[in-house]
Amino acid sequence: MDVLRFVLPHLAAGCLGGLTAAGVIIASNLGSLRDLIEHAQDGWLGGALLAFGFAVTFGAAAIGRAIDQIAQERD
């Protein structure tokens, strides 16, 4: 349980960072992604998949960093 209490805040922060990064990419129209999302028939689905992918990736990276931090403290 102590590990979960340590890892869950890192997961939440990583997911929030991923959603923020996806939002910034869409808002800045990087690579014309906002235009593609707006003009596609199911563009909202593409935006949702992009945001979900970023949240999962950043969340997993944050958990990996948290676990690495635990291992470094033990050494």
PQR file with spaces between the fields and no chain letter, atoms N, CA, C, O and H, PARSE charges and radii, in Angstrom:
ATOM       1  N    MET     1       0.813   -1.197    0.000 -0.4000 1.5000
ATOM       2  CA   MET     1       0.000    0.000    0.000 -0.0000 2.0000
ATOM       3  C    MET     1       0.858    1.264    0.000  0.5500 1.7000
ATOM       4  O    MET     1       0.470    2.275   -0.584 -0.5500 1.4000
ATOM       5  N    ASP     2       2.015    1.212    0.648 -0.4000 1.5000
ATOM       6  CA   ASP     2       2.881    2.388    0.652 -0.0000 2.0000
ATOM       7  C    ASP     2       3.367    2.722   -0.752  0.5500 1.7000
ATOM       8  O    ASP     2       3.514    3.890   -1.113 -0.5500 1.4000
ATOM       9  H    ASP     2       2.330    0.390    1.122  0.4000 1.0000
ATOM      10  N    VAL     3       3.611    1.684   -1.529 -0.4000 1.5000
ATOM      11  CA   VAL     3       4.060    1.908   -2.903 -0.0000 2.0000
ATOM      12  C    VAL     3       2.956    2.590   -3.708  0.5500 1.7000
ATOM      13  O    VAL     3       3.232    3.501   -4.489 -0.5500 1.4000
ATOM      14  H    VAL     3       3.491    0.735   -1.236  0.4000 1.0000
ATOM      15  N    LEU     4       1.713    2.157   -3.525 -0.4000 1.5000
ATOM      16  CA   LEU     4       0.599    2.781   -4.240 -0.0000 2.0000
ATOM      17  C    LEU     4       0.434    4.242   -3.843  0.5500 1.7000
ATOM      18  O    LEU     4       0.166    5.092   -4.692 -0.5500 1.4000
ATOM      19  H    LEU     4       1.489    1.417   -2.891  0.4000 1.0000
ATOM      20  N    ARG     5       0.593    4.534   -2.570 -0.4000 1.5000
ATOM      21  CA   ARG     5       0.491    5.929   -2.119 -0.0000 2.0000
ATOM      22  C    ARG     5       1.600    6.787   -2.707  0.5500 1.7000
ATOM      23  O    ARG     5       1.435    7.996   -2.868 -0.5500 1.4000
ATOM      24  H    ARG     5       0.811    3.844   -1.880  0.4000 1.0000
ATOM      25  N    PHE     6       2.714    6.172   -3.024 -0.4000 1.5000
ATOM      26  CA   PHE     6       3.819    6.901   -3.634 -0.0000 2.0000
ATOM      27  C    PHE     6       3.642    7.023   -5.143  0.5500 1.7000
ATOM      28  O    PHE     6       3.955    8.063   -5.722 -0.5500 1.4000
ATOM      29  H    PHE     6       2.848    5.190   -2.894  0.4000 1.0000
ATOM      30  N    VAL     7       3.143    5.968   -5.780 -0.4000 1.5000
ATOM      31  CA   VAL     7       3.071    5.923   -7.241 -0.0000 2.0000
ATOM      32  C    VAL     7       1.850    6.672   -7.788  0.5500 1.7000
ATOM      33  O    VAL     7       1.960    7.317   -8.830 -0.5500 1.4000
ATOM      34  H    VAL     7       2.889    5.123   -5.309  0.4000 1.0000
ATOM      35  N    LEU     8       0.708    6.608   -7.129 -0.4000 1.5000
ATOM      36  CA   LEU     8      -0.510    7.212   -7.654 -0.0000 2.0000
ATOM      37  C    LEU     8      -0.410    8.716   -7.887  0.5500 1.7000
ATOM      38  O    LEU     8      -0.902    9.190   -8.912 -0.5500 1.4000
ATOM      39  H    LEU     8       0.619    6.084   -6.282  0.4000 1.0000
ATOM      40  N    PRO     9       0.200    9.492   -6.991 -0.5600 1.5000
ATOM      41  CA   PRO     9       0.356   10.918   -7.316  0.2800 2.0000
ATOM      42  C    PRO     9       1.239   11.151   -8.537  0.5500 1.7000
ATOM      43  O    PRO     9       1.007   12.083   -9.308 -0.5500 1.4000
ATOM      44  N    HIS    10       2.251   10.306   -8.712 -0.4000 1.5000
ATOM      45  CA   HIS    10       3.092   10.424   -9.905 -0.0000 2.0000
ATOM      46  C    HIS    10       2.291   10.084  -11.166  0.5500 1.7000
ATOM      47  O    HIS    10       2.447   10.730  -12.202 -0.5500 1.4000
ATOM      48  H    HIS    10       2.439    9.549   -8.086  0.4000 1.0000
ATOM      49  N    LEU    11       1.441    9.074  -11.069 -0.4000 1.5000
ATOM      50  CA   LEU    11       0.589    8.710  -12.200 -0.0000 2.0000
ATOM      51  C    LEU    11      -0.348    9.864  -12.554  0.5500 1.7000
ATOM      52  O    LEU    11      -0.499   10.210  -13.726 -0.5500 1.4000
ATOM      53  H    LEU    11       1.314    8.549  -10.228  0.4000 1.0000
ATOM      54  N    ALA    12      -0.970   10.453  -11.545 -0.4000 1.5000
ATOM      55  CA   ALA    12      -1.894   11.562  -11.795 -0.0000 2.0000
ATOM      56  C    ALA    12      -1.163   12.752  -12.416  0.5500 1.7000
ATOM      57  O    ALA    12      -1.675   13.382  -13.341 -0.5500 1.4000
ATOM      58  H    ALA    12      -0.847   10.172  -10.593  0.4000 1.0000
ATOM      59  N    ALA    13       0.018   13.055  -11.913 -0.4000 1.5000
ATOM      60  CA   ALA    13       0.781   14.174  -12.463 -0.0000 2.0000
ATOM      61  C    ALA    13       1.205   13.893  -13.901  0.5500 1.7000
ATOM      62  O    ALA    13       1.160   14.788  -14.745 -0.5500 1.4000
ATOM      63  H    ALA    13       0.434   12.543  -11.161  0.4000 1.0000
ATOM      64  N    GLY    14       1.614   12.664  -14.186 -0.4000 1.5000
ATOM      65  CA   GLY    14       2.008   12.303  -15.541 -0.0000 2.0000
ATOM      66  C    GLY    14       0.839   12.373  -16.508  0.5500 1.7000
ATOM      67  O    GLY    14       0.982   12.874  -17.623 -0.5500 1.4000
ATOM      68  H    GLY    14       1.651   11.937  -13.501  0.4000 1.0000
ATOM      69  N    CYS    15      -0.318   11.874  -16.087 -0.4000 1.5000
ATOM      70  CA   CYS    15      -1.509   11.938  -16.947 -0.0000 2.0000
ATOM      71  C    CYS    15      -1.926   13.376  -17.191  0.5500 1.7000
ATOM      72  O    CYS    15      -2.288   13.737  -18.311 -0.5500 1.4000
ATOM      73  H    CYS    15      -0.434   11.468  -15.181  0.4000 1.0000
ATOM      74  N    LEU    16      -1.878   14.200  -16.156 -0.4000 1.5000
ATOM      75  CA   LEU    16      -2.209   15.615  -16.321 -0.0000 2.0000
ATOM      76  C    LEU    16      -1.225   16.299  -17.263  0.5500 1.7000
ATOM      77  O    LEU    16      -1.620   17.119  -18.092 -0.5500 1.4000
ATOM      78  H    LEU    16      -1.583   13.906  -15.246  0.4000 1.0000
ATOM      79  N    GLY    17       0.045   15.966  -17.136 -0.4000 1.5000
ATOM      80  CA   GLY    17       1.049   16.512  -18.045 -0.0000 2.0000
ATOM      81  C    GLY    17       0.812   16.076  -19.480  0.5500 1.7000
ATOM      82  O    GLY    17       0.986   16.870  -20.404 -0.5500 1.4000
ATOM      83  H    GLY    17       0.366   15.300  -16.462  0.4000 1.0000
ATOM      84  N    GLY    18       0.420   14.828  -19.679 -0.4000 1.5000
ATOM      85  CA   GLY    18       0.127   14.333  -21.019 -0.0000 2.0000
ATOM      86  C    GLY    18      -1.082   15.023  -21.636  0.5500 1.7000
ATOM      87  O    GLY    18      -1.067   15.376  -22.815 -0.5500 1.4000
ATOM      88  H    GLY    18       0.279   14.182  -18.928  0.4000 1.0000
ATOM      89  N    LEU    19      -2.124   15.214  -20.841 -0.4000 1.5000
ATOM      90  CA   LEU    19      -3.310   15.914  -21.341 -0.0000 2.0000
ATOM      91  C    LEU    19      -2.984   17.366  -21.666  0.5500 1.7000
ATOM      92  O    LEU    19      -3.480   17.918  -22.648 -0.5500 1.4000
ATOM      93  H    LEU    19      -2.137   14.927  -19.883  0.4000 1.0000
ATOM      94  N    THR    20      -2.152   17.976  -20.841 -0.4000 1.5000
ATOM      95  CA   THR    20      -1.735   19.353  -21.106 -0.0000 2.0000
ATOM      96  C    THR    20      -0.932   19.436  -22.398  0.5500 1.7000
ATOM      97  O    THR    20      -1.153   20.327  -23.217 -0.5500 1.4000
ATOM      98  H    THR    20      -1.748   17.528  -20.043  0.4000 1.0000
ATOM      99  N    ALA    21      -0.006   18.510  -22.575 -0.4000 1.5000
ATOM     100  CA   ALA    21       0.806   18.507  -23.795 -0.0000 2.0000
ATOM     101  C    ALA    21      -0.062   18.309  -25.036  0.5500 1.7000
ATOM     102  O    ALA    21       0.144   18.980  -26.047 -0.5500 1.4000
ATOM     103  H    ALA    21       0.174   17.785  -21.909  0.4000 1.0000
ATOM     104  N    ALA    22      -1.022   17.403  -24.969 -0.4000 1.5000
ATOM     105  CA   ALA    22      -1.919   17.183  -26.107 -0.0000 2.0000
ATOM     106  C    ALA    22      -2.753   18.430  -26.376  0.5500 1.7000
ATOM     107  O    ALA    22      -2.962   18.809  -27.529 -0.5500 1.4000
ATOM     108  H    ALA    22      -1.190   16.858  -24.147  0.4000 1.0000
ATOM     109  N    GLY    23      -3.228   19.067  -25.305 -0.4000 1.5000
ATOM     110  CA   GLY    23      -4.006   20.293  -25.467 -0.0000 2.0000
ATOM     111  C    GLY    23      -3.201   21.409  -26.098  0.5500 1.7000
ATOM     112  O    GLY    23      -3.709   22.147  -26.942 -0.5500 1.4000
ATOM     113  H    GLY    23      -3.058   18.759  -24.369  0.4000 1.0000
ATOM     114  N    VAL    24      -1.948   21.537  -25.693 -0.4000 1.5000
ATOM     115  CA   VAL    24      -1.086   22.576  -26.259 -0.0000 2.0000
ATOM     116  C    VAL    24      -0.809   22.293  -27.735  0.5500 1.7000
ATOM     117  O    VAL    24      -0.813   23.212  -28.555 -0.5500 1.4000
ATOM     118  H    VAL    24      -1.535   20.938  -25.008  0.4000 1.0000
ATOM     119  N    ILE    25      -0.570   21.039  -28.072 -0.4000 1.5000
ATOM     120  CA   ILE    25      -0.312   20.684  -29.465 -0.0000 2.0000
ATOM     121  C    ILE    25      -1.533   20.982  -30.333  0.5500 1.7000
ATOM     122  O    ILE    25      -1.400   21.518  -31.433 -0.5500 1.4000
ATOM     123  H    ILE    25      -0.566   20.292  -27.406  0.4000 1.0000
ATOM     124  N    ILE    26      -2.711   20.637  -29.843 -0.4000 1.5000
ATOM     125  CA   ILE    26      -3.931   20.904  -30.600 -0.0000 2.0000
ATOM     126  C    ILE    26      -4.193   22.405  -30.678  0.5500 1.7000
ATOM     127  O    ILE    26      -4.535   22.921  -31.742 -0.5500 1.4000
ATOM     128  H    ILE    26      -2.819   20.201  -28.949  0.4000 1.0000
ATOM     129  N    ALA    27      -4.036   23.108  -29.557 -0.4000 1.5000
ATOM     130  CA   ALA    27      -4.318   24.547  -29.527 -0.0000 2.0000
ATOM     131  C    ALA    27      -3.358   25.338  -30.413  0.5500 1.7000
ATOM     132  O    ALA    27      -3.752   26.331  -31.026 -0.5500 1.4000
ATOM     133  H    ALA    27      -3.758   22.689  -28.692  0.4000 1.0000
ATOM     134  N    SER    28      -2.107   24.903  -30.481 -0.4000 1.5000
ATOM     135  CA   SER    28      -1.126   25.623  -31.297 -0.0000 2.0000
ATOM     136  C    SER    28      -1.192   25.219  -32.775  0.5500 1.7000
ATOM     137  O    SER    28      -0.495   25.788  -33.616 -0.5500 1.4000
ATOM     138  H    SER    28      -1.787   24.097  -29.983  0.4000 1.0000
ATOM     139  N    ASN    29      -2.032   24.238  -33.074 -0.4000 1.5000
ATOM     140  CA   ASN    29      -2.220   23.766  -34.450 -0.0000 2.0000
ATOM     141  C    ASN    29      -0.913   23.231  -35.043  0.5500 1.7000
ATOM     142  O    ASN    29      -0.635   23.419  -36.227 -0.5500 1.4000
ATOM     143  H    ASN    29      -2.598   23.775  -32.392  0.4000 1.0000
ATOM     144  N    LEU    30      -0.123   22.568  -34.213 -0.4000 1.5000
ATOM     145  CA   LEU    30       1.146   21.985  -34.653 -0.0000 2.0000
ATOM     146  C    LEU    30       0.872   20.873  -35.663  0.5500 1.7000
ATOM     147  O    LEU    30       0.119   19.941  -35.380 -0.5500 1.4000
ATOM     148  H    LEU    30      -0.348   22.415  -33.251  0.4000 1.0000
ATOM     149  N    GLY    31       1.473   20.974  -36.814 -0.4000 1.5000
ATOM     150  CA   GLY    31       1.273   19.977  -37.854 -0.0000 2.0000
ATOM     151  C    GLY    31      -0.144   19.970  -38.403  0.5500 1.7000
ATOM     152  O    GLY    31      -0.589   18.966  -38.958 -0.5500 1.4000
ATOM     153  H    GLY    31       2.084   21.731  -37.044  0.4000 1.0000
ATOM     154  N    SER    32      -0.844   21.060  -38.257 -0.4000 1.5000
ATOM     155  CA   SER    32      -2.239   21.215  -38.714 -0.0000 2.0000
ATOM     156  C    SER    32      -3.176   20.196  -38.072  0.5500 1.7000
ATOM     157  O    SER    32      -4.178   19.807  -38.672 -0.5500 1.4000
ATOM     158  H    SER    32      -0.482   21.876  -37.805  0.4000 1.0000
ATOM     159  N    LEU    33      -2.852   19.761  -36.847 -0.4000 1.5000
ATOM     160  CA   LEU    33      -3.703   18.775  -36.178 -0.0000 2.0000
ATOM     161  C    LEU    33      -5.074   19.343  -35.838  0.5500 1.7000
ATOM     162  O    LEU    33      -6.084   18.655  -35.990 -0.5500 1.4000
ATOM     163  H    LEU    33      -2.038   20.077  -36.359  0.4000 1.0000
ATOM     164  N    ARG    34      -5.120   20.596  -35.379 -0.4000 1.5000
ATOM     165  CA   ARG    34      -6.414   21.192  -35.043 -0.0000 2.0000
ATOM     166  C    ARG    34      -7.295   21.277  -36.287  0.5500 1.7000
ATOM     167  O    ARG    34      -8.495   21.006  -36.221 -0.5500 1.4000
ATOM     168  H    ARG    34      -4.300   21.154  -35.256  0.4000 1.0000
ATOM     169  N    ASP    35      -6.709   21.648  -37.409 -0.4000 1.5000
ATOM     170  CA   ASP    35      -7.476   21.712  -38.656 -0.0000 2.0000
ATOM     171  C    ASP    35      -8.021   20.334  -39.042  0.5500 1.7000
ATOM     172  O    ASP    35      -9.168   20.205  -39.471 -0.5500 1.4000
ATOM     173  H    ASP    35      -5.735   21.868  -37.464  0.4000 1.0000
ATOM     174  N    LEU    36      -7.179   19.307  -38.882 -0.4000 1.5000
ATOM     175  CA   LEU    36      -7.632   17.951  -39.194 -0.0000 2.0000
ATOM     176  C    LEU    36      -8.762   17.515  -38.273  0.5500 1.7000
ATOM     177  O    LEU    36      -9.731   16.900  -38.719 -0.5500 1.4000
ATOM     178  H    LEU    36      -6.247   19.411  -38.534  0.4000 1.0000
ATOM     179  N    ILE    37      -8.638   17.833  -36.985 -0.4000 1.5000
ATOM     180  CA   ILE    37      -9.666   17.456  -36.020 -0.0000 2.0000
ATOM     181  C    ILE    37     -10.969   18.193  -36.305  0.5500 1.7000
ATOM     182  O    ILE    37     -12.047   17.605  -36.223 -0.5500 1.4000
ATOM     183  H    ILE    37      -7.851   18.332  -36.623  0.4000 1.0000
ATOM     184  N    GLU    38     -10.875   19.468  -36.638 -0.4000 1.5000
ATOM     185  CA   GLU    38     -12.069   20.268  -36.886 -0.0000 2.0000
ATOM     186  C    GLU    38     -12.787   19.865  -38.171  0.5500 1.7000
ATOM     187  O    GLU    38     -14.017   19.900  -38.217 -0.5500 1.4000
ATOM     188  H    GLU    38      -9.999   19.946  -36.706  0.4000 1.0000
ATOM     189  N    HIS    39     -12.060   19.488  -39.199 -0.4000 1.5000
ATOM     190  CA   HIS    39     -12.675   19.242  -40.504 -0.0000 2.0000
ATOM     191  C    HIS    39     -12.986   17.778  -40.785  0.5500 1.7000
ATOM     192  O    HIS    39     -13.648   17.479  -41.779 -0.5500 1.4000
ATOM     193  H    HIS    39     -11.061   19.460  -39.161  0.4000 1.0000
ATOM     194  N    ALA    40     -12.539   16.877  -39.958 -0.4000 1.5000
ATOM     195  CA   ALA    40     -12.833   15.459  -40.169 -0.0000 2.0000
ATOM     196  C    ALA    40     -14.233   15.148  -39.645  0.5500 1.7000
ATOM     197  O    ALA    40     -14.736   15.827  -38.750 -0.5500 1.4000
ATOM     198  H    ALA    40     -12.002   17.120  -39.151  0.4000 1.0000
ATOM     199  N    GLN    41     -14.843   14.134  -40.200 -0.4000 1.5000
ATOM     200  CA   GLN    41     -16.192   13.769  -39.790 -0.0000 2.0000
ATOM     201  C    GLN    41     -16.218   13.340  -38.319  0.5500 1.7000
ATOM     202  O    GLN    41     -17.095   13.771  -37.569 -0.5500 1.4000
ATOM     203  H    GLN    41     -14.434   13.583  -40.927  0.4000 1.0000
ATOM     204  N    ASP    42     -15.287   12.514  -37.907 -0.4000 1.5000
ATOM     205  CA   ASP    42     -15.175   12.089  -36.511 -0.0000 2.0000
ATOM     206  C    ASP    42     -13.874   12.621  -35.915  0.5500 1.7000
ATOM     207  O    ASP    42     -13.115   11.874  -35.297 -0.5500 1.4000
ATOM     208  H    ASP    42     -14.575   12.165  -38.516  0.4000 1.0000
ATOM     209  N    GLY    43     -13.627   13.894  -36.101 -0.4000 1.5000
ATOM     210  CA   GLY    43     -12.390   14.500  -35.633 -0.0000 2.0000
ATOM     211  C    GLY    43     -12.238   14.477  -34.128  0.5500 1.7000
ATOM     212  O    GLY    43     -11.124   14.388  -33.612 -0.5500 1.4000
ATOM     213  H    GLY    43     -14.243   14.501  -36.603  0.4000 1.0000
ATOM     214  N    TRP    44     -13.363   14.558  -33.417 -0.4000 1.5000
ATOM     215  CA   TRP    44     -13.296   14.533  -31.956 -0.0000 2.0000
ATOM     216  C    TRP    44     -12.684   13.218  -31.476  0.5500 1.7000
ATOM     217  O    TRP    44     -11.992   13.183  -30.458 -0.5500 1.4000
ATOM     218  H    TRP    44     -14.268   14.631  -33.837  0.4000 1.0000
ATOM     219  N    LEU    45     -12.943   12.138  -32.216 -0.4000 1.5000
ATOM     220  CA   LEU    45     -12.396   10.839  -31.842 -0.0000 2.0000
ATOM     221  C    LEU    45     -10.875   10.833  -31.973  0.5500 1.7000
ATOM     222  O    LEU    45     -10.176   10.279  -31.125 -0.5500 1.4000
ATOM     223  H    LEU    45     -13.505   12.167  -33.043  0.4000 1.0000
ATOM     224  N    GLY    46     -10.370   11.449  -33.036 -0.4000 1.5000
ATOM     225  CA   GLY    46      -8.919   11.557  -33.200 -0.0000 2.0000
ATOM     226  C    GLY    46      -8.282   12.379  -32.089  0.5500 1.7000
ATOM     227  O    GLY    46      -7.221   12.023  -31.576 -0.5500 1.4000
ATOM     228  H    GLY    46     -10.938   11.899  -33.725  0.4000 1.0000
ATOM     229  N    GLY    47      -8.933   13.480  -31.717 -0.4000 1.5000
ATOM     230  CA   GLY    47      -8.419   14.298  -30.619 -0.0000 2.0000
ATOM     231  C    GLY    47      -8.445   13.556  -29.298  0.5500 1.7000
ATOM     232  O    GLY    47      -7.520   13.666  -28.493 -0.5500 1.4000
ATOM     233  H    GLY    47      -9.795   13.769  -32.134  0.4000 1.0000
ATOM     234  N    ALA    48      -9.518   12.793  -29.076 -0.4000 1.5000
ATOM     235  CA   ALA    48      -9.619   12.015  -27.836 -0.0000 2.0000
ATOM     236  C    ALA    48      -8.555   10.930  -27.783  0.5500 1.7000
ATOM     237  O    ALA    48      -7.965   10.689  -26.730 -0.5500 1.4000
ATOM     238  H    ALA    48     -10.270   12.703  -29.729  0.4000 1.0000
ATOM     239  N    LEU    49      -8.305   10.272  -28.917 -0.4000 1.5000
ATOM     240  CA   LEU    49      -7.272    9.233  -28.955 -0.0000 2.0000
ATOM     241  C    LEU    49      -5.879    9.824  -28.746  0.5500 1.7000
ATOM     242  O    LEU    49      -5.032    9.221  -28.086 -0.5500 1.4000
ATOM     243  H    LEU    49      -8.784   10.468  -29.773  0.4000 1.0000
ATOM     244  N    LEU    50      -5.651   11.002  -29.312 -0.4000 1.5000
ATOM     245  CA   LEU    50      -4.370   11.671  -29.101 -0.0000 2.0000
ATOM     246  C    LEU    50      -4.176   12.008  -27.628  0.5500 1.7000
ATOM     247  O    LEU    50      -3.110   11.755  -27.067 -0.5500 1.4000
ATOM     248  H    LEU    50      -6.338   11.492  -29.848  0.4000 1.0000
ATOM     249  N    ALA    51      -5.201   12.576  -27.003 -0.4000 1.5000
ATOM     250  CA   ALA    51      -5.117   12.935  -25.586 -0.0000 2.0000
ATOM     251  C    ALA    51      -4.943   11.700  -24.712  0.5500 1.7000
ATOM     252  O    ALA    51      -4.144   11.712  -23.776 -0.5500 1.4000
ATOM     253  H    ALA    51      -6.067   12.781  -27.459  0.4000 1.0000
ATOM     254  N    PHE    52      -5.681   10.637  -25.008 -0.4000 1.5000
ATOM     255  CA   PHE    52      -5.562    9.403  -24.235 -0.0000 2.0000
ATOM     256  C    PHE    52      -4.172    8.793  -24.388  0.5500 1.7000
ATOM     257  O    PHE    52      -3.579    8.335  -23.411 -0.5500 1.4000
ATOM     258  H    PHE    52      -6.331   10.627  -25.769  0.4000 1.0000
ATOM     259  N    GLY    53      -3.663    8.787  -25.595 -0.4000 1.5000
ATOM     260  CA   GLY    53      -2.316    8.241  -25.819 -0.0000 2.0000
ATOM     261  C    GLY    53      -1.245    9.018  -25.080  0.5500 1.7000
ATOM     262  O    GLY    53      -0.327    8.436  -24.502 -0.5500 1.4000
ATOM     263  H    GLY    53      -4.144    9.159  -26.389  0.4000 1.0000
ATOM     264  N    PHE    54      -1.367   10.334  -25.101 -0.4000 1.5000
ATOM     265  CA   PHE    54      -0.400   11.151  -24.367 -0.0000 2.0000
ATOM     266  C    PHE    54      -0.523   10.913  -22.864  0.5500 1.7000
ATOM     267  O    PHE    54       0.490   10.814  -22.172 -0.5500 1.4000
ATOM     268  H    PHE    54      -2.112   10.807  -25.571  0.4000 1.0000
ATOM     269  N    ALA    55      -1.754   10.820  -22.350 -0.4000 1.5000
ATOM     270  CA   ALA    55      -1.948   10.607  -20.916 -0.0000 2.0000
ATOM     271  C    ALA    55      -1.355    9.275  -20.478  0.5500 1.7000
ATOM     272  O    ALA    55      -0.699    9.198  -19.439 -0.5500 1.4000
ATOM     273  H    ALA    55      -2.577   10.900  -22.912  0.4000 1.0000
ATOM     274  N    VAL    56      -1.582    8.228  -21.262 -0.4000 1.5000
ATOM     275  CA   VAL    56      -1.046    6.904  -20.920 -0.0000 2.0000
ATOM     276  C    VAL    56       0.480    6.911  -20.978  0.5500 1.7000
ATOM     277  O    VAL    56       1.139    6.369  -20.091 -0.5500 1.4000
ATOM     278  H    VAL    56      -2.115    8.291  -22.106  0.4000 1.0000
ATOM     279  N    THR    57       1.032    7.516  -22.008 -0.4000 1.5000
ATOM     280  CA   THR    57       2.488    7.537  -22.171 -0.0000 2.0000
ATOM     281  C    THR    57       3.167    8.331  -21.067  0.5500 1.7000
ATOM     282  O    THR    57       4.131    7.862  -20.463 -0.5500 1.4000
ATOM     283  H    THR    57       0.497    7.955  -22.728  0.4000 1.0000
ATOM     284  N    PHE    58       2.671    9.524  -20.806 -0.4000 1.5000
ATOM     285  CA   PHE    58       3.278   10.356  -19.770 -0.0000 2.0000
ATOM     286  C    PHE    58       3.047    9.755  -18.385  0.5500 1.7000
ATOM     287  O    PHE    58       3.925    9.837  -17.526 -0.5500 1.4000
ATOM     288  H    PHE    58       1.888    9.906  -21.297  0.4000 1.0000
ATOM     289  N    GLY    59       1.887    9.156  -18.158 -0.4000 1.5000
ATOM     290  CA   GLY    59       1.620    8.503  -16.877 -0.0000 2.0000
ATOM     291  C    GLY    59       2.550    7.335  -16.634  0.5500 1.7000
ATOM     292  O    GLY    59       3.060    7.163  -15.527 -0.5500 1.4000
ATOM     293  H    GLY    59       1.174    9.089  -18.856  0.4000 1.0000
ATOM     294  N    ALA    60       2.775    6.531  -17.659 -0.4000 1.5000
ATOM     295  CA   ALA    60       3.687    5.389  -17.523 -0.0000 2.0000
ATOM     296  C    ALA    60       5.119    5.857  -17.293  0.5500 1.7000
ATOM     297  O    ALA    60       5.853    5.249  -16.515 -0.5500 1.4000
ATOM     298  H    ALA    60       2.360    6.671  -18.558  0.4000 1.0000
ATOM     299  N    ALA    61       5.516    6.927  -17.963 -0.4000 1.5000
ATOM     300  CA   ALA    61       6.865    7.462  -17.749 -0.0000 2.0000
ATOM     301  C    ALA    61       7.026    7.991  -16.334  0.5500 1.7000
ATOM     302  O    ALA    61       8.085    7.829  -15.727 -0.5500 1.4000
ATOM     303  H    ALA    61       4.919    7.421  -18.595  0.4000 1.0000
ATOM     304  N    ALA    62       5.984    8.622  -15.804 -0.4000 1.5000
ATOM     305  CA   ALA    62       6.050    9.138  -14.436 -0.0000 2.0000
ATOM     306  C    ALA    62       6.117    8.001  -13.419  0.5500 1.7000
ATOM     307  O    ALA    62       6.834    8.100  -12.424 -0.5500 1.4000
ATOM     308  H    ALA    62       5.124    8.753  -16.297  0.4000 1.0000
ATOM     309  N    ILE    63       5.377    6.928  -13.665 -0.4000 1.5000
ATOM     310  CA   ILE    63       5.442    5.770  -12.770 -0.0000 2.0000
ATOM     311  C    ILE    63       6.833    5.136  -12.830  0.5500 1.7000
ATOM     312  O    ILE    63       7.389    4.765  -11.796 -0.5500 1.4000
ATOM     313  H    ILE    63       4.795    6.848  -14.474  0.4000 1.0000
ATOM     314  N    GLY    64       7.387    5.014  -14.011 -0.4000 1.5000
ATOM     315  CA   GLY    64       8.740    4.471  -14.150 -0.0000 2.0000
ATOM     316  C    GLY    64       9.761    5.304  -13.401  0.5500 1.7000
ATOM     317  O    GLY    64      10.664    4.767  -12.759 -0.5500 1.4000
ATOM     318  H    GLY    64       6.935    5.315  -14.851  0.4000 1.0000
ATOM     319  N    ARG    65       9.617    6.606  -13.484 -0.4000 1.5000
ATOM     320  CA   ARG    65      10.533    7.498  -12.761 -0.0000 2.0000
ATOM     321  C    ARG    65      10.351    7.351  -11.256  0.5500 1.7000
ATOM     322  O    ARG    65      11.330    7.375  -10.509 -0.5500 1.4000
ATOM     323  H    ARG    65       8.884    7.042  -14.005  0.4000 1.0000
ATOM     324  N    ALA    66       9.117    7.200  -10.806 -0.4000 1.5000
ATOM     325  CA   ALA    66       8.865    7.028   -9.372 -0.0000 2.0000
ATOM     326  C    ALA    66       9.482    5.730   -8.861  0.5500 1.7000
ATOM     327  O    ALA    66      10.077    5.705   -7.783 -0.5500 1.4000
ATOM     328  H    ALA    66       8.323    7.180  -11.412  0.4000 1.0000
ATOM     329  N    ILE    67       9.342    4.665   -9.623 -0.4000 1.5000
ATOM     330  CA   ILE    67       9.918    3.387   -9.213 -0.0000 2.0000
ATOM     331  C    ILE    67      11.442    3.462   -9.225  0.5500 1.7000
ATOM     332  O    ILE    67      12.095    2.903   -8.344 -0.5500 1.4000
ATOM     333  H    ILE    67       8.859    4.685  -10.498  0.4000 1.0000
ATOM     334  N    ASP    68      12.007    4.140  -10.202 -0.4000 1.5000
ATOM     335  CA   ASP    68      13.451    4.335  -10.253 -0.0000 2.0000
ATOM     336  C    ASP    68      13.927    5.144   -9.049  0.5500 1.7000
ATOM     337  O    ASP    68      15.007    4.899   -8.510 -0.5500 1.4000
ATOM     338  H    ASP    68      11.476    4.595  -10.918  0.4000 1.0000
ATOM     339  N    GLN    69      13.120    6.099   -8.640 -0.4000 1.5000
ATOM     340  CA   GLN    69      13.461    6.925   -7.478 -0.0000 2.0000
ATOM     341  C    GLN    69      13.507    6.065   -6.205  0.5500 1.7000
ATOM     342  O    GLN    69      14.385    6.247   -5.362 -0.5500 1.4000
ATOM     343  H    GLN    69      12.243    6.299   -9.078  0.4000 1.0000
ATOM     344  N    ILE    70      12.562    5.135   -6.071 -0.4000 1.5000
ATOM     345  CA   ILE    70      12.543    4.230   -4.921 -0.0000 2.0000
ATOM     346  C    ILE    70      13.817    3.374   -4.929  0.5500 1.7000
ATOM     347  O    ILE    70      14.444    3.184   -3.887 -0.5500 1.4000
ATOM     348  H    ILE    70      11.848    4.987   -6.755  0.4000 1.0000
ATOM     349  N    ALA    71      14.191    2.866   -6.094 -0.4000 1.5000
ATOM     350  CA   ALA    71      15.377    2.008   -6.195 -0.0000 2.0000
ATOM     351  C    ALA    71      16.637    2.789   -5.851  0.5500 1.7000
ATOM     352  O    ALA    71      17.533    2.246   -5.205 -0.5500 1.4000
ATOM     353  H    ALA    71      13.682    3.021   -6.940  0.4000 1.0000
ATOM     354  N    GLN    72      16.728    4.041   -6.261 -0.4000 1.5000
ATOM     355  CA   GLN    72      17.902    4.857   -5.959 -0.0000 2.0000
ATOM     356  C    GLN    72      17.999    5.190   -4.473  0.5500 1.7000
ATOM     357  O    GLN    72      19.102    5.299   -3.938 -0.5500 1.4000
ATOM     358  H    GLN    72      16.000    4.482   -6.785  0.4000 1.0000
ATOM     359  N    GLU    73      16.862    5.352   -3.801 -0.4000 1.5000
ATOM     360  CA   GLU    73      16.877    5.644   -2.369 -0.0000 2.0000
ATOM     361  C    GLU    73      17.360    4.451   -1.562  0.5500 1.7000
ATOM     362  O    GLU    73      17.961    4.624   -0.502 -0.5500 1.4000
ATOM     363  H    GLU    73      15.966    5.263   -4.236  0.4000 1.0000
ATOM     364  N    ARG    74      17.105    3.247   -2.050 -0.4000 1.5000
ATOM     365  CA   ARG    74      17.526    2.037   -1.333 -0.0000 2.0000
ATOM     366  C    ARG    74      19.027    1.809   -1.438  0.5500 1.7000
ATOM     367  O    ARG    74      19.623    1.169   -0.572 -0.5500 1.4000
ATOM     368  H    ARG    74      16.617    3.108   -2.911  0.4000 1.0000
ATOM     369  N    ASP    75      19.643    2.335   -2.506 -0.4000 1.5000
ATOM     370  CA   ASP    75      21.089    2.122   -2.699 -0.0000 2.0000
ATOM     371  C    ASP    75      21.917    3.030   -1.842  0.5500 1.7000
ATOM     372  O    ASP    75      23.146    2.973   -1.889 -0.5500 1.4000
ATOM     373  H    ASP    75      19.158    2.855   -3.210  0.4000 1.0000
